[in-house]
Structure formats: C-alpha cells, structure tokens
Amino acid sequence: MLERMMQGERVNEDWHSIAPGRVTSRQSTDMLAIEDRDLARAIRFIRARARDPIQVKDVLAEVAMSRRVLERRFREALGRAPAEEIRRVHVELARQLLEDTVLSIGQIATRSGFDHAELLTRAFRREMNETPSSYRRRVRRPEGLDY
C-alpha cells in the first residue's frame, strides 16, 4: 500500500493495522552501557557462552575479582546476581529456539546451556511463569504464513 502511494496511486484510505513482529537482539546490537570494564567483560562472557552450561565459578575464572565483589557489582548494575543473569541468558536463548525451531525440548535444553530438559523447564517456569511447551504453543506462528 505504501509503495503504491509512493508511486502516486490513490489508495483506499481505510485504516490498516499490522501487528508488530518480534524484535530479535543480535550480537552486533547487544551493546553494554557499563563503565566497569571487569563487569562488562563478565557480562559479555556470559552472553557469549549462552549455549554452554556455565556457572559463576566460570565467570570468576574469566575476570579477576572475588565472588563477593562480582555479586555486589552485578546487583548494583543489573539488579540481579551473576547466577540469575546466567539463567536469564540461557532462558532467553531457549525462548528464541522455542519460537524459531521445531527442535524438541530436550534438544533446546542442550543447546541453551541446560544439562537436561527438566532443568530447562524449571528455569523457564521461574523466569517466564510457564513451561517451555506451553510457551511454544502460545507463540508459534501457523505453518505456511509469511510474517
């Protein structure tokens, strides 16, 4: 319709509403506005390892600070602990895989840093207030539709 209008063609002036699509954050646009270089490094490490079953001890091996200092800096900057950020990043990746693939829940668990489907389900429910299966049913687009 916009193209036709730009070509000078007259179009029906009825109101047309188009539902917005999902915004997908890509690594190139996933910027950190954190002045604390060590904290920014820790967060980048967590995001880069979203597919791996990492723990806070892995983050500590990446940055030179004590666990207590890391916890304090995370809470001050993000309002959550490093372990919560790790879980949030893993769940976000799982959420994207649930929306964009037909992988099984077990495969998604493995690809999003969880050792098995039960851990994914528990973390997903804690973060999203629903199971991965119910989320997928709710958000999946019907096959064959081009949005």
N, C-alpha and C positions, 0 to 999 in steps of 0.2 A: 504494500500500500504506500509506504514512504517512497519507495523507488518510483512508483507511478506518479506520485505527487511531484517529485523532483524532476520528472520528465515533462511536467506541465499539464499532465492529465488531471481532469476533475474526478474526484473520488467521492463516494458516499461519505457524508460527514457523521455517520453513526459512531458512537463510542465503541472502541475495540480495546478490550483489556487482555493483556497477555501475562500469564503468571510468570514470575521470575524463575530462572533456573537456580541451581545450587552454585555457590561460589566455592571454587577449589583453590586452596592456597598451594602454590608451587614453591619449591626451594628458592627460586630466584626472587620471589616476592616475600619470602618469610624472613623479614628483617627484625633484628633485635635492637630496640632503643634502650640499651642498658649500658651505662657508662663503666660499670665494674667489669673490667676485662676478664677476670677469672670466672665471674658468674656467667657472663655471656658465653665464654668458652664451654662451661659446664652445660649450659642450655643447648648450645649447638651440638655438643657431643650426644646429648640425649636424643635430640631430633634426628641426627644423622644415624643413630643406632636404633631407630624405631622398630626395625624388623628383628632386632636381637633381644633375647631375654636378659637385659642388663639390670643391675641393682645399683644402689647408692655407692657401694664399695668400688664399682667400676668407674663411676663418675669421679670419686676421690682419687683413683689412680691416674686420672686424666688431668686434674687440677691440683695444685699444691696448697691444700688447706685442710684443716681438721674438719671432722664431720660436724662438730658443733658450729663452726664458723659457716660452713656450707649451708646448714639448716637455717641459721639466722639470716644469711644473705638471701636465700630463696624466699623465706617468709616476708622479708622486708620488700623485696622487688616484685614477687608474684603473688604473695598471699597464700602460698602453699609450700609444703615440704618437697624436697627433691624426689622422694618416693611417690608422692602424689603427682608430680609433673611427669615422671616416667610412666605411671599408669595412664595419665591423661593422654600422653602422646601415643601410647600403644592402643588405647581405645579409639582415638581419632583415626588411626590407620585402619583399625578393624572396621570402623564405621564406613570409611571410604570403600573398603573392599566389599562390604555387605551391599553397598549401593551400586558398585560398578562391575561386580563379577558374579559368576554363578558358582564360585568355589564353595565347598562345604564349610560348615562352621569349624570343623577340625583343621582344615587347610588354612582358613583365615586365622585361627588361633596361632598356628605355627608361623605364618607369615607376618604376624603383627606382634611378635615378641612374647607370646604366651607358650608355656610348655605343653598345655593341653586345653581342650575345649572348655572344661569345667572352670579353669582359671579365667579364661576369657569371659565366660558367662557371668561369673561372679563380679569381675571388674566392670564389665559393661553395664550390668544392672546397677552397680553402685554409682557409676558416672551418668548413665542415661535413663535410669529408672525403668528400664525394660530389658527383656532378653534380646540377644542378637537376632534370634529368629523372628520375634515379633517386630523388631525394628525393620528388618529386611522386608517383611510382608507389608508393613506400613508405607515404606518409601520407594519400593521398587516400581519403576515405570512399566506399563504393559509392553510386552514384546511387540516389536514392529512399529512403534510410534517414534517418530524422529523429533525430539525436542531441541 
